[in-house]
Amino acid sequence: MKFCIHVFLLFFSLTGIVSAQNLILTPEESINISFKNSNDLNISRSRIAGSKEKISEVKSQFLPQLKLNAGYLRQSNVDPYFIIIPFSPQPVQLSEVILNNYSVVLSLRQTLFSGGKLLSLRDLAQFTSESTEQDFNAAQNDLAATVLNAYWNYYKALQIKKTTDEIVLQTDQHIIDTKNFMINGLATRSDVLKLEVQNSNAKLQQLESENNIELARVSFNKILGLSLDSKTNIDPGELKFESENLDLNSLSANAFENRAELKSLEYRIKASDENISAIKSAYYPYVSLYGNFYYQNPNLRIQPPVDEFNSTWDVGVSLSWDLWNWGNTSSQVRQAEETSKQGKFSLDQLKDNISLEVNQNYLNVIYLEERIKVSRKNVELAEDSYKVITEKYNVQLATSTEITDAETSLFQAKTNYITSVVDYKIALIKLYRSTGKKLY
């Protein structure tokens, strides 16, 4: 009975391993897996959480700050202090010697005026947090584009493998037919050798395509964060070429409106401006309200000191003003202003780069659309030519050279078409990525 149970458990554990290693993924599932496994995205999420805590840290400075200090002090023994009073036969001791000192102080401080520093630091933290979130959005889109790129390259390798398999089967059949022709005196040994060479070349291409599939799978697994030996497979559904209705002006406008990198840099520029305001606050006084509650033994406000706990308190207003620091504040302000200028120059530069990127990707998509149309026409012509030559060869009206040339042309035409369609899909991904469109 125990043996059966162990076999049963082993069977299900092995089944789980096989199913885990033979994943059939759609593009959306692939992106979701990569998002869960990406360390880069986890780092970005951590940065977002840290930036939000920074906002809370700054906001806490607007509220009263309560502190507790407690301590114990043991002093060395000293002689008591006496004074001589006229007409007194004995010196008078003013206070007793207290060797043990205990102190508990509760302090409350509230900022009344900071020259706008706290407000600027709060806004700076908020803009920085917004920038970090936009960086995260950009990282997600970049990863999605990378996954889709690997996905379609994997698909291309699979499709080319199917084409090589077809060519191998075709050449196998032609060799069989030609050998039959040779038996009947309708073909020569030379014809068979030509087809066998063609078959050998097709099998070499088949081996190469199998290796390309494994290379594409390993790269795909790496991007998804899976083990490299996972037997992942893909299911893109039916691949149809549909021409996109694209307008360059609209694409450029969308890019300037939606690109997360632009938004992130704009927020960082706003944060730089707030940093300038925070530094300028040093030109103004810093005013705060404070209060202290003392519970001490001895309490020094009670004279003469006695060896017992007593409580006292005080309340006050403090003003701190840095009147002269030899240009330290003004130098910091100028540094912050230069940093803000650099951010604005970088923003202009980024806009130029985005405009160029969109234009280049747009032109590439237009070119690939035309290339697909030509490649598809070439496949139709190659199929028709192969069909005609095969029919002629079956009745020995075409030579073995013609049939091998037709097979080579058909294979090349199908390969070019598959490559064109996949390149078009990847080019569209790059174009949409450059316009800031969400790919996930």
N, C-alpha and C positions, 0 to 999 in steps of 0.2 A: 504493500500500500504506500509506504513512504517512498519507495523507488518510483512509483507512478506519479506521485505528487512532485518529486524533484524533476522528472522528465517534463511534466506539464509546465512547471515554472520556467525551466530552461527553454522550452519551446517559445513561450510568450516573451521571454527576455530577448531571445535571438530575433524574434519577429519585430520587436520594438527597435532593435539596432538596425535591422534592414530597412524598416520604414523610415527611420530617422536619417539614414544615409542615402535614400532614394527619393529625394524631394522633387516634386514637379511644381515649378514656381511660375506664377504670372509676374509681369513687371511690377505690379503694385505690391505683391507679397515679397518680392525681392527687396524692394525699397524699405518695407516695414522691418524686415529682418536686419538689414544693414543699420537702420536707425537704432534698433535695440542693442546691437553689438558694437556700435562705433564708440571707441574711446574718445575720439575728438569731440563728438557730440556730448558725451558725458562730461568732458572737461568744460565745454561751453555751458552746459546746464549748471555746473557747479559755479561758474563765474556769474551767471545770472542770479543764483541764490545769494552769492557773496555780495553782489552789488545792491540787492534789495536790503540785505542786512546793514549795509553802509548807510542807506537812507534812514533806517530805524536808529542807527547810531547817532546820526546828526540831529534827528528830531528829538532825541532824548535830551539834547543839550538845551532845548527850549524850556524844559521842565525843571522844577526845583531839584537840586542835588543834595541828598541826605547822606551824611557820613558819620560813622561811629569810630571813635578812637578810645582805646583802653590800654592801660599800662600799669606796671608795678615797678617801683624803684626802691632799692635798699641802699641806704647811705652809711658811710663809716661813722663811728661814734666820735662825737666832739663834746667839749665841755659846755655846760649851759652858760647862757649869757646873763651876767649879773650887773646891776648898777647900784651905786651907793647913793642913798638918799640922806640928806642932812637930818640929824637928830634920830636916825635909825641905827640901832646897835648892830643890825645884821644887813649885809647886802641883799637886795631884792632881785629875785629871778624873774626876768620879763616873760620868758616862754620856756616850755619844756622842750627837751630834745626828742624829736620824732624821727626814728630811724626808718620806719616803713612808710612809703608813700604810695597811695592808690589813686588812680584817676580814670574817670569815665567821662568822655566829652562827646556830645551829640551835636553835629553842626548841620545847618541848613543854609544853602546858598542859591539865590535866584538871580539870573542875569536880567538886568533891566534894559541895557543898551550896549550893543556890540558894534555899532557903526555899520550894521547890515551884514556882518560877517556870517552869522548863523543862517540868515535867509539865503545868502549866496551859496553857502556850503550845502544847504538842503537842495537847492535847485541844481547845483553841480552834481550831486549824487544821483538825483533823478534823471538828469540828462545822460549821465554815464551808464545808468542802468538801462535806459532806453537804447543806447548805442550797443550795449552788450546783447540785448535781445535781438537787435537787427543783425548783429554778427552771427548769432545763432541761426536766424532764418537763412542767412546767406550760406552758412555751413551746411544746413540741411539741403538746400537747393543744389549746392555743389556736389554733395554726396549722392543725391538722387540722380543727377546728371551722369556721374561716374558709374553708378550702378546700371543705368539704362544703356550707357555706352558699352559696358562689358556684356550686358544682356544680349544686345543685338549683334555684337561680334561673335558671341557664343552661337546665336541663331544662324549667323552666316556660315560658321564652320559646320554646323549640322546640315544645312541645306547643300553645301558643296559636297559633303560626304554622300548625301543621297544621289547627287548627280553623278559622282564617280562610281557609285554602286550600279547605277543604270548603265553607264558606259561599259563596265566590266561584264555585266550580263549580256549586253548587246554583242560585245566582241566574242564572248564565249559561244554565243549562238552562231555567229558568223563563221567561227572556226569549225564548228560541227557541220554547218551547211557546206563549207568549202571542202572539207574532207570527203563529204559525200559526193560533191562534184568531181573531186579528184579520182574517186573510185570509178566514176562513170566516164572519166576522161574529159570532163568539162573544165577542169582546173588543174593547175600545176602545183608542184611542191613549193615553188617560189611564192605562189599566192597564199598558201597556208602559212609560210614563214612570215610574210608581211603582216598577216592578221595576228599571228602569235606575238610578234614584236609589239603590235598595237595593244594587244591584251596585256602584255607585260608592262608597258608604259602606263596603261590604265590602272593596273594593280599598284604600281609605284605611287601614282596619284592618290589611290585609295588609302595606302599606308600613310602618306603625308597628311591627307585630310583627317584620318583617325588621330594622328599626333596633334594636329591643330585643334581638334575637339578637346583633347585632354589639356592642352595648354590654355585654351579658352576657359575650360571648366575650373582649372586651378586658379586662374586670375579672377574669375567670377566668385569663387568661394572665398578667396582672400578679401575681396571688397565687401562681401556680405558678413565677414567675421566668422565664417564657418571653418571647420578643419579642411585642410587642403585635399584630403582624400575622400571627402563627402561626395557621394554619387548623385550630385544635384542634376536635375534636368529642368527644362523650361517648357512652358506652354503659352506662347504669345497669342494663341488663337489664329484665326485666318488672317494672313498678312495681305492687305490690299493697298495698292498705291492709289492715293487720292490726292490730287493736286490741291495745295493750300492757296486760299485767296489772300495773298499777302500785300500789304501796303507799307512801303518803307517809312513814310512819314509817321504813320500810326505806330509802327514798331518802335521808332526812335522816341516818340512821345511816351509810349508805355514804359520804355526803359528808364527815362528820366523820372517817371512817376513812381515806378515800382521797385527799382533796384535797391536791395537791402543795403548794399555797400554805400550807396549815396546817402540813404537815410542815416546810417550809422555815422558817417563822417559829419553830416549836418548836426547831429546831436553832440558829437565831440567838439565841434566848433562852438556850439552854445555852452557846453561845459567849460570851454576855455574862457569864454567871456565872463561866465560866473566866477571863475577862478581869479580873473582880474579884479572883479568887484570885491571878492573876499580879501585879496591882498590890500586893496585900497582902504579897507576898513581900519587898517593900522594907523591911518591919519587921524582917526577919531578916538575919543576917550572910551574906556571900557568901564561901565557902571554896573554894580551888582549890589543886591541886598543880602545881608547875611545875619544869622542868628546862631548862638551857641548856648547849650545847656551843659553845665558842669556838675558832676557829682564826684567829689574828691575827698580824700582823707590824707593829709589836712587840706582844707580849702584855703588857698593863699589870700583870698579876699577877706577872710575872717581873721582879724588880729586881736589878740595874739593867737597864733596857730594852736589848734587843739587836736588831739589824736582821736578824731571821730569824723564820720562822713557828714558833709553838708553840701547842699545844692545851691547853685547860683546860676544866673543867665546874663546874656547881653545881646543886644540887637544893634545893627549899624548899617551904614551905606558906605561902600568903597568905590573910589574912582582911580583908575589907572590910565595914564596917558603917556605914550612914548613921544616926548617932545622933540628929541633930536637923536638920531642914530647914524649920522654921517652918510645919509643917502641909501641906507640899507633897504628901506621900504620902496623908494623910487626905483632902485635897481631891480627889485623883484617884480615890480609892476611892468617895467619895460621888458623883462624876460617873458612874462606872461603874455604881453601884447605881441611879441615876436612869435611866440608859439601859436597864438590865434591867427596871425597872418599866414604862417606856414600851413595851417589847416585849411584856410581859404584858398591858397594857391593849390593845395593838394586836391581840393574839391573841383576846381576848374580843370585840373589835369585829369582827374578821374572822369569827368563828363566828356572830355575829348576822347579819352580811351574807350569809353562806352559807346560813343557815337561811331568810332572807327570799327569797333567790334561788331556792332549791329549791322553796319554796312557790309562788312566782309562776310558775315554769316548769311546775310540776305542774298548776296550775289552767289554764294556757294550753293544755296538751296535752289535758286533759279537755274543754275548750271546743271545741277543734279536732276532736276525735273526733266530737262531736255535730254540728258544722258539716259534716263530711264526709258523715255519714249523711243529713242534710237535703239537701245539695247533690247527692248521688247520686240521691236520690228525685226531686229537681227535674229532673235529666237524664232520668230514665225518663219522667216526665210530659211533659216538653218533646218528647222523641222521639215518644211516642205521639200527642201533639197535632199535631206536624208531619206525621206519617205520615197521620193522618186528614184533615187539611186539604189535604195534597198530593193525596190520592186524590180528595177533593171538587173540588179546583181543576182536576184533570185532566178532570173531567166537568162543569166549570163550575157546581158547586154551592157554591163558595166564591169570595170576591172576592180581588183582588190585595192589598188591604189586609190581609186575614186571613193570606195566605201570607207577606207580609213581616213581619207581627207574629210569626208562628210561627217564622220563620227567626231573627229577633232574639232571641226567647225561648230558642231552642235554643242559639244562640251564647253568650248570657249564661250559661245554665245549665252548659254545658260549660266555659266559662272559669272560672266560680265553683268548679266541681268540681276542675279542675286546680289552681287557686290554693289550694284547701283542702287537697288532698293534699300539695302541696309545702310549704305552711306547716306542716302537721303534721310532715313529715319534719324541717324546720328546727327546729321546737319541740322535737322529741325529741332532736335533736343538742344544743340548748341545755340541756335537762334533764339529759342524760347527762354533758355537760361540767360542769354545776354539781354533780353527785354525785361527780366525780372519776373517772368511768369512762374508760378509754382508748379513744380514737376512731381509733387508728391501729394 
